[in-house]
């Protein structure tokens, strides 16, 4: 066995030992275990393995039913799978836990719009805007929903606000 092969083998064995140590530590410490589960969930989402991600989020929720992040993340995965009613239920749970998170309100609005509840969606987008009027995507989503409702002038104002925020972000004068 050459020097390079020995080095690769040593690195591989070290990584295996480290991985085993982390798993053992996670079994002893619930917080560490949930961190590992969150990392697994994130990897599943990135790989678009949403069913596996949902299983991870369910484990996190079982350990901490008041984790708005886990409820929101589960809802995002359900949305990606086309399970919009289930996603809406999870967004509502996340909002009950963390009512001041504009991202969750935006996600709820997108889901409501997808389900054919545009007026409810506008209310959710308004809630997000009230919490943080500087999120370009919320203005854009509200504008698109209003446009589909035929509220052209209000839609234009929202789209202009989104464009102004984008220009500001990109350093262009408005």
Backbone as ProteinMPNN parsed JSONL, in Angstrom:
{"seq_chain_A": "XXXXXXXXXXXXXXXXXXXXXXXXXXXXXXXXXXXXXXXXXXXXXXXXXXXXXXXXXXXXXXXXXXXXXXXXXXXXXXXXXXXXXXXXXXXXXXXXXXXXXXXXXXXXXXXXXXXXXXXXXXXXXXXXXXXXXXXXXXXXXXXXXXXXXXXXXXXXXXXXXXXXXXXXXXXXXX", "coords_chain_A": {"N_chain_A": [[0.852, -1.167, 0.0], [0.613, 2.141, -0.964], [1.866, 5.399, 0.036], [-0.045, 7.43, -0.401], [-2.448, 5.937, -0.509], [-2.447, 4.957, 2.119], [-2.763, 7.336, 3.528], [-5.318, 8.156, 2.649], [-6.859, 6.03, 3.612], [-6.446, 6.359, 6.378], [-7.633, 8.883, 6.781], [-10.26, 8.271, 6.07], [-10.926, 6.345, 8.048], [-10.697, 7.947, 10.324], [-12.769, 9.77, 9.854], [-14.957, 8.039, 9.982], [-14.812, 7.243, 12.674], [-15.249, 9.734, 13.891], [-17.845, 10.272, 12.981], [-19.236, 8.164, 14.196], [-18.767, 8.834, 16.88], [-20.225, 11.246, 16.998], [-22.829, 10.295, 16.556], [-23.14, 8.684, 18.839], [-22.865, 10.623, 20.853], [-25.1, 12.136, 20.21], [-27.13, 10.401, 20.876], [-26.973, 10.46, 23.604], [-27.44, 13.125, 24.264], [-30.239, 14.974, 23.938], [-30.536, 17.492, 22.647], [-28.338, 17.627, 20.926], [-28.972, 15.433, 19.374], [-31.301, 16.368, 18.071], [-30.174, 18.417, 16.604], [-28.629, 16.965, 14.815], [-30.69, 15.589, 13.51], [-32.0, 17.77, 12.356], [-30.007, 18.592, 10.571], [-29.992, 16.366, 8.908], [-32.584, 16.576, 7.87], [-32.361, 19.008, 6.479], [-30.516, 18.238, 4.528], [-32.045, 16.337, 3.147], [-34.083, 17.99, 2.121], [-32.57, 19.647, 0.453], [-31.791, 17.747, -1.412], [-34.181, 17.261, -2.513], [-35.763, 15.268, -1.421], [-38.46, 15.02, -0.144], [-40.348, 13.556, 1.358], [-38.71, 12.103, 3.112], [-37.555, 14.251, 4.429], [-39.811, 15.311, 5.708], [-40.318, 13.247, 7.524], [-38.126, 13.598, 9.211], [-38.67, 16.207, 10.171], [-40.989, 15.617, 11.554], [-39.942, 14.106, 13.652], [-38.482, 16.084, 14.985], [-40.559, 17.805, 15.717], [-41.972, 16.092, 17.395], [-40.207, 15.975, 19.505], [-40.086, 18.653, 20.177], [-42.79, 20.28, 20.215], [-43.33, 22.961, 19.936], [-41.73, 24.13, 18.036], [-41.534, 26.43, 15.788], [-39.998, 26.709, 13.522], [-39.612, 24.042, 12.671], [-42.268, 23.282, 12.101], [-42.864, 25.12, 10.033], [-40.912, 24.381, 8.154], [-41.658, 21.735, 7.66], [-44.146, 22.245, 6.518], [-43.302, 23.595, 4.196], [-42.082, 21.478, 2.815], [-44.282, 19.778, 2.479], [-45.817, 21.426, 0.833], [-44.189, 21.458, -1.452], [-44.597, 18.875, -2.254], [-47.116, 19.016, -3.179], [-49.152, 18.791, -1.39], [-51.204, 20.652, -0.331], [-53.306, 21.383, 1.482], [-52.498, 20.071, 3.826], [-50.078, 21.393, 4.159], [-50.985, 24.019, 4.634], [-52.24, 23.666, 7.115], [-49.995, 23.118, 8.712], [-48.564, 25.537, 8.419], [-50.333, 27.234, 9.721], [-50.133, 26.244, 12.301], [-47.443, 26.859, 12.82], [-47.601, 29.653, 12.77], [-49.24, 30.081, 14.957], [-47.461, 29.54, 16.953], [-45.328, 31.26, 16.422], [-46.175, 34.136, 15.78], [-45.085, 36.472, 14.775], [-43.432, 36.164, 12.603], [-42.716, 37.067, 9.485], [-42.099, 35.557, 7.217], [-43.386, 33.114, 7.502], [-46.056, 33.918, 7.378], [-46.082, 34.828, 4.729], [-45.59, 32.409, 3.376], [-47.898, 31.03, 4.104], [-49.792, 32.643, 2.801], [-49.097, 32.182, 0.085], [-49.801, 29.505, -0.089], [-52.535, 29.6, 0.479], [-53.374, 31.064, -1.75], [-52.709, 29.263, -3.783], [-54.51, 27.255, -3.171], [-56.824, 28.43, -3.94], [-57.909, 30.508, -2.47], [-57.821, 33.494, -2.689], [-58.465, 35.961, -1.41], [-58.029, 35.437, 1.298], [-55.336, 34.914, 1.086], [-54.322, 37.457, 0.416], [-54.805, 38.761, 2.828], [-53.021, 37.363, 4.471], [-50.582, 38.058, 3.239], [-50.69, 40.792, 3.768], [-50.447, 40.722, 6.55], [-47.815, 39.793, 6.756], [-46.474, 41.945, 5.559], [-47.101, 43.982, 7.347], [-45.559, 43.177, 9.486], [-42.97, 43.212, 8.426], [-42.181, 45.403, 6.181], [-40.216, 45.394, 4.292], [-39.701, 43.165, 2.702], [-39.195, 42.043, -0.338], [-40.246, 39.864, -1.821], [-42.741, 39.302, -0.657], [-44.291, 41.53, -1.323], [-44.298, 41.186, -4.081], [-45.626, 38.704, -4.313], [-48.13, 39.397, -3.243], [-48.884, 41.322, -5.127], [-49.094, 39.745, -7.463], [-51.226, 38.07, -6.747], [-53.28, 39.961, -6.377], [-53.426, 40.923, -8.992], [-54.439, 38.688, -10.358], [-56.934, 38.741, -9.249], [-57.966, 40.859, -10.518], [-57.533, 43.404, -9.628], [-56.03, 45.74, -10.668], [-54.681, 48.293, -10.352], [-53.94, 48.32, -7.603], [-52.394, 46.025, -7.631], [-50.329, 46.863, -9.329], [-49.158, 48.849, -7.721], [-48.144, 47.265, -5.666], [-46.309, 45.668, -7.104], [-44.582, 47.652, -7.984], [-43.554, 48.481, -5.518], [-42.192, 46.148, -4.819], [-40.283, 46.141, -6.877], [-38.931, 48.529, -6.275], [-37.781, 47.834, -3.824], [-36.128, 45.763, -4.702], [-34.426, 47.217, -6.398], [-33.233, 48.891, -4.5], [-31.92, 46.989, -2.919], [-30.114, 46.061, -4.807], [-28.596, 48.274, -5.173], [-29.37, 50.226, -6.927], [-30.681, 53.373, -7.94], [-33.943, 54.534, -7.044]], "CA_chain_A": [[0.0, 0.0, 0.0], [1.408, 3.339, -1.098], [1.671, 6.466, 1.01], [-1.325, 8.099, -0.667], [-3.516, 5.029, -0.089], [-2.44, 4.932, 3.583], [-3.334, 8.598, 4.002], [-6.759, 8.122, 2.37], [-7.438, 5.082, 4.562], [-6.419, 6.983, 7.706], [-8.645, 9.936, 6.796], [-11.562, 7.603, 6.056], [-11.153, 5.756, 9.371], [-10.9, 9.055, 11.248], [-14.122, 10.294, 9.601], [-15.905, 7.058, 10.518], [-14.796, 7.352, 14.134], [-15.886, 11.006, 14.241], [-19.273, 10.103, 12.725], [-19.731, 7.288, 15.251], [-18.761, 9.637, 18.105], [-21.344, 12.192, 16.931], [-24.076, 9.554, 16.747], [-23.194, 8.279, 20.24], [-23.148, 11.832, 21.616], [-26.476, 12.537, 19.93], [-28.026, 9.52, 21.633], [-26.908, 10.868, 25.006], [-27.889, 14.504, 24.423], [-31.369, 15.214, 23.027], [-30.312, 18.689, 21.835], [-27.424, 17.234, 19.861], [-29.731, 14.546, 18.486], [-32.181, 17.179, 17.233], [-29.31, 19.125, 15.663], [-28.295, 15.983, 13.785], [-31.913, 15.35, 12.741], [-32.206, 18.974, 11.534], [-29.042, 18.525, 9.473], [-30.491, 15.348, 7.982], [-33.752, 17.155, 7.195], [-31.857, 20.0, 5.524], [-29.914, 17.494, 3.406], [-33.147, 15.754, 2.372], [-34.73, 19.076, 1.375], [-31.65, 20.054, -0.617], [-31.818, 16.68, -2.411], [-35.581, 17.153, -2.915], [-36.361, 14.052, -0.854], [-39.34, 15.711, 0.789], [-40.956, 12.602, 2.304], [-37.708, 11.844, 4.146], [-37.436, 15.493, 5.206], [-40.994, 15.384, 6.57], [-40.107, 12.302, 8.627], [-37.198, 14.266, 10.142], [-39.375, 17.302, 10.838], [-41.9, 14.997, 12.52], [-39.138, 13.755, 14.833], [-38.176, 17.327, 15.69], [-41.814, 18.27, 16.302], [-42.28, 15.201, 18.521], [-39.326, 16.372, 20.615], [-40.388, 20.041, 20.53], [-43.994, 20.664, 19.476], [-43.382, 24.418, 19.784], [-40.703, 24.573, 17.101], [-42.142, 27.049, 14.607], [-39.129, 26.414, 12.378], [-39.897, 22.687, 12.188], [-43.611, 23.295, 11.492], [-42.753, 25.843, 8.772], [-40.125, 23.567, 7.23], [-42.507, 20.608, 7.263], [-45.138, 22.793, 5.599], [-42.632, 23.841, 2.916], [-41.912, 20.185, 2.133], [-45.621, 19.344, 2.061], [-46.172, 22.267, -0.314], [-43.423, 20.973, -2.616], [-45.2, 17.604, -2.673], [-48.476, 19.266, -3.652], [-50.101, 18.501, -0.306], [-51.426, 22.042, 0.066], [-54.136, 21.47, 2.695], [-51.632, 19.694, 4.947], [-49.119, 22.489, 4.32], [-51.687, 25.13, 5.264], [-52.412, 23.316, 8.533], [-48.699, 23.285, 9.377], [-48.257, 26.974, 8.486], [-51.172, 27.804, 10.78], [-49.52, 25.826, 13.576], [-46.223, 27.654, 12.976], [-48.006, 31.023, 13.091], [-49.736, 30.074, 16.341], [-46.269, 29.522, 17.812], [-44.475, 32.408, 16.115], [-47.022, 35.007, 14.953], [-44.354, 37.648, 14.29], [-42.494, 35.772, 11.553], [-43.359, 37.388, 8.206], [-41.868, 34.503, 6.217], [-44.436, 32.101, 7.635], [-47.275, 34.524, 6.837], [-45.941, 34.801, 3.275], [-45.778, 31.02, 2.935], [-49.324, 30.734, 4.256], [-50.472, 33.328, 1.714], [-48.861, 31.445, -1.166], [-50.58, 28.27, -0.03], [-53.944, 29.972, 0.337], [-53.586, 31.428, -3.151], [-52.66, 28.017, -4.549], [-55.74, 26.511, -2.891], [-57.971, 29.149, -4.478], [-58.426, 31.448, -1.476], [-56.993, 34.679, -2.894], [-58.718, 37.017, -0.426], [-57.295, 35.03, 2.503], [-53.916, 35.076, 0.767], [-54.008, 38.885, 0.529], [-54.75, 39.056, 4.27], [-51.759, 36.822, 4.988], [-49.501, 38.917, 2.738], [-50.771, 42.038, 4.532], [-49.879, 40.456, 7.877], [-46.359, 39.739, 6.572], [-46.011, 43.31, 5.275], [-47.195, 44.742, 8.596], [-44.434, 42.763, 10.329], [-41.721, 43.631, 7.792], [-42.509, 45.917, 4.855], [-39.03, 45.394, 3.442], [-39.463, 41.877, 2.039], [-39.59, 42.183, -1.742], [-41.023, 38.711, -2.295], [-44.12, 39.399, -0.164], [-44.957, 42.511, -2.181], [-44.471, 40.557, -5.391], [-46.684, 37.696, -4.192], [-49.397, 40.099, -3.083], [-49.193, 41.917, -6.42], [-49.543, 38.697, -8.392], [-52.559, 37.638, -6.333], [-54.209, 41.045, -6.7], [-53.561, 40.951, -10.442], [-55.364, 37.615, -10.727], [-58.263, 39.166, -8.805], [-58.395, 41.963, -11.367], [-57.274, 44.664, -8.936], [-54.848, 46.103, -11.433], [-53.932, 49.42, -9.778], [-53.324, 47.87, -6.351], [-51.339, 45.08, -8.034], [-49.192, 47.66, -9.832], [-48.477, 49.479, -6.574], [-47.359, 46.217, -4.986], [-45.177, 45.283, -7.951], [-43.634, 48.769, -7.936], [-42.871, 48.399, -4.218], [-41.245, 45.033, -4.939], [-39.184, 46.595, -7.741], [-38.156, 49.522, -5.515], [-36.977, 47.084, -2.844], [-35.087, 45.048, -5.468], [-33.448, 48.226, -6.812], [-32.495, 49.297, -3.308], [-31.04, 45.88, -2.577], [-29.065, 45.951, -5.828], [-27.836, 49.508, -5.207], [-29.814, 51.124, -8.005], [-31.557, 54.459, -7.474], [-35.354, 54.333, -7.389]], "C_chain_A": [[0.893, 1.223, 0.0], [1.049, 4.378, -0.053], [0.314, 7.148, 0.834], [-2.491, 7.23, -0.206], [-3.609, 4.954, 1.432], [-3.083, 6.191, 4.152], [-4.847, 8.613, 3.806], [-7.447, 7.189, 3.352], [-7.502, 5.685, 5.96], [-7.486, 8.073, 7.815], [-10.034, 9.322, 6.859], [-11.886, 7.014, 7.43], [-11.412, 6.843, 10.414], [-12.31, 9.623, 11.093], [-15.165, 9.336, 10.148], [-15.97, 7.129, 12.038], [-15.499, 8.62, 14.588], [-17.402, 10.892, 14.08], [-19.905, 9.245, 13.819], [-19.787, 8.033, 16.574], [-19.943, 10.599, 18.124], [-22.669, 11.474, 17.156], [-24.235, 9.144, 18.21], [-23.513, 9.479, 21.127], [-24.594, 12.274, 21.425], [-27.454, 11.681, 20.711], [-28.048, 9.901, 23.11], [-27.521, 12.238, 25.242], [-29.017, 14.792, 23.435], [-31.179, 16.439, 22.127], [-29.391, 18.376, 20.664], [-28.142, 16.331, 18.861], [-30.62, 15.361, 17.549], [-31.381, 18.008, 16.228], [-28.943, 18.203, 14.502], [-29.518, 15.723, 12.903], [-32.21, 16.554, 11.837], [-31.255, 18.978, 10.345], [-29.472, 17.49, 8.429], [-31.675, 15.895, 7.182], [-33.31, 18.148, 6.124], [-31.253, 19.32, 4.293], [-30.999, 16.87, 2.531], [-33.846, 16.826, 1.533], [-33.86, 19.478, 0.2], [-31.658, 19.023, -1.753], [-33.235, 16.436, -2.948], [-36.194, 15.807, -2.549], [-37.304, 14.511, 0.264], [-40.027, 14.767, 1.771], [-39.985, 12.313, 3.45], [-37.526, 13.073, 5.035], [-38.603, 15.605, 6.183], [-40.849, 14.439, 7.757], [-39.156, 12.904, 9.668], [-37.898, 15.39, 10.894], [-40.369, 16.755, 11.863], [-41.163, 14.585, 13.797], [-38.823, 14.992, 15.66], [-39.422, 17.841, 16.403], [-42.214, 17.398, 17.486], [-41.444, 15.575, 19.741], [-39.635, 17.78, 21.105], [-41.585, 20.515, 19.717], [-44.124, 22.167, 19.244], [-42.268, 24.958, 18.902], [-41.376, 25.116, 15.837], [-41.308, 26.751, 13.364], [-39.44, 25.036, 11.8], [-41.268, 22.62, 11.504], [-43.565, 23.986, 10.122], [-41.996, 25.005, 7.736], [-40.912, 22.352, 6.75], [-43.539, 21.08, 6.247], [-44.521, 23.056, 4.222], [-42.461, 22.548, 2.127], [-43.254, 19.643, 1.654], [-46.086, 20.126, 0.835], [-45.482, 21.749, -1.572], [-43.961, 19.646, -3.139], [-46.621, 17.786, -3.205], [-49.55, 18.964, -2.619], [-50.453, 19.831, 0.383], [-52.277, 22.189, 1.323], [-53.305, 21.133, 3.931], [-50.606, 20.801, 5.225], [-49.773, 23.658, 5.041], [-51.887, 24.883, 6.756], [-51.104, 23.519, 9.297], [-48.291, 24.753, 9.461], [-49.075, 27.631, 9.599], [-50.622, 27.442, 12.159], [-48.26, 26.658, 13.845], [-46.563, 29.093, 13.368], [-48.54, 31.106, 14.518], [-48.573, 30.13, 17.327], [-45.458, 30.802, 17.652], [-45.226, 33.389, 15.209], [-46.299, 36.218, 14.358], [-43.315, 37.319, 13.224], [-43.137, 36.018, 10.188], [-43.165, 36.321, 7.132], [-42.96, 33.443, 6.283], [-45.754, 32.642, 7.085], [-47.233, 34.521, 5.305], [-46.192, 33.395, 2.739], [-47.251, 30.613, 3.026], [-50.111, 31.385, 3.121], [-50.299, 32.623, 0.38], [-49.706, 30.183, -1.219], [-52.064, 28.565, -0.192], [-54.26, 30.328, -1.113], [-53.623, 30.179, -4.023], [-53.944, 27.214, -4.374], [-56.994, 27.226, -3.406], [-58.658, 30.056, -3.482], [-57.664, 32.77, -1.571], [-57.235, 35.785, -1.865], [-58.013, 36.703, 0.898], [-55.798, 35.213, 2.29], [-53.504, 36.536, 0.922], [-53.912, 39.274, 2.001], [-53.448, 38.544, 4.883], [-50.572, 37.651, 4.513], [-49.497, 40.249, 3.485], [-50.187, 41.86, 5.932], [-48.351, 40.424, 7.796], [-45.797, 41.142, 6.365], [-46.061, 44.166, 6.535], [-46.022, 44.42, 9.52], [-43.094, 43.23, 9.769], [-42.021, 44.098, 6.369], [-41.336, 45.888, 3.867], [-38.739, 44.081, 2.75], [-40.061, 41.939, 0.633], [-40.558, 41.088, -2.191], [-42.482, 38.791, -1.85], [-44.906, 40.385, -1.033], [-45.247, 41.918, -3.559], [-45.611, 39.535, -5.347], [-48.054, 38.34, -4.055], [-49.821, 40.712, -4.417], [-49.714, 40.906, -7.424], [-50.951, 38.222, -8.038], [-53.6, 38.704, -6.677], [-54.455, 41.143, -8.208], [-54.55, 39.885, -10.91], [-56.802, 37.939, -10.301], [-58.819, 40.302, -9.673], [-58.205, 43.331, -10.728], [-55.965, 45.241, -9.463], [-54.035, 47.211, -10.767], [-53.233, 49.025, -8.481], [-52.183, 46.892, -6.652], [-50.114, 45.833, -8.527], [-48.425, 48.322, -8.697], [-47.604, 48.449, -5.837], [-46.136, 45.821, -5.802], [-44.126, 46.39, -8.004], [-42.856, 48.741, -6.625], [-41.827, 47.274, -4.24], [-40.037, 45.453, -5.774], [-38.306, 47.611, -7.016], [-37.252, 48.83, -4.496], [-35.841, 46.331, -3.538], [-34.0, 46.032, -5.9], [-32.595, 48.673, -5.628], [-31.483, 48.24, -2.896], [-29.848, 45.811, -3.525], [-28.263, 47.237, -5.991], [-28.201, 50.453, -6.336], [-30.745, 52.167, -7.402], [-32.993, 54.166, -7.89], [-36.009, 55.617, -7.821]], "O_chain_A": [[1.799, 1.354, 0.823], [0.05, 4.248, 0.655], [-0.388, 7.41, 1.811], [-3.425, 7.731, 0.421], [-4.708, 4.894, 1.984], [-3.841, 6.136, 5.12], [-5.582, 9.037, 4.698], [-8.512, 7.52, 3.873], [-8.509, 5.535, 6.652], [-8.167, 8.171, 8.836], [-10.891, 9.79, 7.609], [-13.004, 7.171, 7.921], [-12.257, 6.67, 11.292], [-12.971, 9.923, 12.087], [-16.162, 9.776, 10.722], [-17.053, 7.081, 12.622], [-16.26, 8.597, 15.556], [-18.157, 11.357, 14.934], [-20.988, 9.562, 14.312], [-20.754, 7.886, 17.321], [-20.595, 10.754, 19.156], [-23.537, 11.981, 17.866], [-25.329, 9.241, 18.766], [-24.328, 9.378, 22.044], [-25.237, 12.733, 22.369], [-28.49, 12.17, 21.161], [-29.051, 9.681, 23.789], [-28.068, 12.489, 26.316], [-28.783, 14.85, 22.228], [-31.61, 16.43, 20.974], [-29.638, 18.812, 19.54], [-27.945, 16.45, 17.652], [-30.685, 15.072, 16.354], [-31.858, 18.273, 15.124], [-28.949, 18.62, 13.343], [-29.392, 15.646, 11.681], [-32.621, 16.383, 10.69], [-31.652, 19.327, 9.233], [-29.333, 17.711, 7.226], [-31.758, 15.702, 5.969], [-33.819, 18.133, 5.003], [-31.451, 19.768, 3.164], [-30.884, 16.874, 1.305], [-34.164, 16.592, 0.367], [-34.349, 19.632, -0.919], [-31.544, 19.389, -2.923], [-33.457, 15.518, -3.739], [-37.036, 15.276, -3.273], [-36.988, 14.404, 1.449], [-40.267, 15.151, 2.916], [-40.383, 12.281, 4.615], [-37.364, 12.949, 6.249], [-38.41, 15.952, 7.349], [-41.217, 14.792, 8.877], [-39.363, 12.735, 10.869], [-37.743, 15.52, 12.108], [-40.569, 17.357, 12.918], [-41.705, 14.706, 14.896], [-38.889, 14.958, 16.889], [-39.352, 18.263, 17.558], [-42.739, 17.906, 18.477], [-41.919, 15.5, 20.875], [-39.474, 18.083, 22.287], [-41.413, 21.09, 18.642], [-44.946, 22.597, 18.436], [-41.903, 26.128, 19.015], [-41.737, 24.358, 14.937], [-41.855, 26.562, 12.277], [-39.523, 24.876, 10.583], [-41.417, 21.983, 10.462], [-44.158, 23.496, 9.161], [-42.4, 24.935, 6.576], [-40.844, 21.983, 5.578], [-43.783, 20.413, 5.242], [-45.144, 22.773, 3.198], [-42.67, 22.524, 0.914], [-43.353, 19.109, 0.55], [-46.674, 19.561, -0.087], [-46.107, 21.616, -2.625], [-43.805, 19.326, -4.317], [-47.256, 16.821, -3.631], [-50.732, 18.892, -2.953], [-50.053, 20.088, 1.518], [-51.988, 23.049, 2.154], [-53.391, 21.814, 4.953], [-50.307, 21.106, 6.38], [-49.184, 24.229, 5.959], [-51.72, 25.794, 7.567], [-51.113, 24.038, 10.413], [-47.729, 25.175, 10.471], [-48.567, 28.48, 10.331], [-50.652, 28.262, 13.076], [-48.039, 27.107, 14.97], [-45.885, 29.683, 14.209], [-48.312, 32.099, 15.209], [-48.696, 30.704, 18.41], [-44.961, 31.359, 18.631], [-44.95, 33.466, 14.012], [-46.864, 36.916, 13.516], [-42.412, 38.118, 12.973], [-44.013, 35.257, 9.776], [-43.991, 36.201, 6.228], [-43.406, 32.933, 5.256], [-46.488, 31.922, 6.407], [-48.242, 34.241, 4.658], [-46.92, 33.217, 1.763], [-47.778, 29.94, 2.14], [-50.996, 30.757, 2.54], [-51.261, 32.483, -0.376], [-50.259, 29.835, -2.262], [-52.767, 27.86, -0.915], [-55.301, 29.934, -1.64], [-54.475, 30.057, -4.903], [-54.413, 26.571, -5.312], [-58.097, 26.687, -3.317], [-59.846, 30.348, -3.616], [-56.94, 33.134, -0.644], [-56.293, 36.481, -1.487], [-57.466, 37.599, 1.541], [-55.078, 35.618, 3.203], [-52.454, 36.826, 1.495], [-53.026, 40.039, 2.379], [-52.844, 39.217, 5.719], [-49.655, 37.922, 5.289], [-48.432, 40.78, 3.803], [-49.507, 42.751, 6.44], [-47.671, 40.966, 8.667], [-44.76, 41.487, 6.933], [-45.17, 44.982, 6.769], [-45.546, 45.289, 10.251], [-42.192, 43.598, 10.522], [-42.104, 43.28, 5.453], [-41.478, 46.321, 2.723], [-37.63, 43.89, 2.251], [-41.278, 41.892, 0.455], [-41.557, 41.359, -2.857], [-43.372, 38.386, -2.598], [-46.039, 40.111, -1.428], [-46.32, 42.132, -4.124], [-46.458, 39.507, -6.24], [-49.024, 37.894, -4.669], [-50.99, 40.631, -4.793], [-50.668, 41.18, -8.152], [-51.774, 37.996, -8.925], [-54.668, 38.392, -7.203], [-55.574, 41.418, -8.64], [-55.399, 40.152, -11.76], [-57.762, 37.471, -10.915], [-59.994, 40.657, -9.572], [-58.689, 44.327, -11.266], [-54.937, 45.224, -8.785], [-52.818, 47.08, -10.632], [-52.065, 49.357, -8.279], [-51.136, 46.93, -6.005], [-48.985, 45.481, -8.182], [-47.194, 48.355, -8.706], [-46.475, 48.741, -5.442], [-45.047, 45.657, -5.251], [-42.928, 46.112, -8.061], [-41.643, 48.951, -6.615], [-40.716, 47.439, -3.736], [-38.898, 45.153, -5.416], [-37.08, 47.566, -7.127], [-36.092, 49.206, -4.331], [-34.725, 46.27, -3.022], [-32.809, 45.739, -5.791], [-31.379, 48.816, -5.749], [-30.338, 48.551, -2.567], [-28.722, 45.539, -3.109], [-27.363, 47.31, -6.828], [-27.445, 51.367, -6.666], [-31.5, 51.88, -6.474], [-33.233, 53.614, -8.964], [-37.197, 55.625, -8.146]]}, "name": "protein", "num_of_chains": 1, "seq": "XXXXXXXXXXXXXXXXXXXXXXXXXXXXXXXXXXXXXXXXXXXXXXXXXXXXXXXXXXXXXXXXXXXXXXXXXXXXXXXXXXXXXXXXXXXXXXXXXXXXXXXXXXXXXXXXXXXXXXXXXXXXXXXXXXXXXXXXXXXXXXXXXXXXXXXXXXXXXXXXXXXXXXXXXXXXXX"}
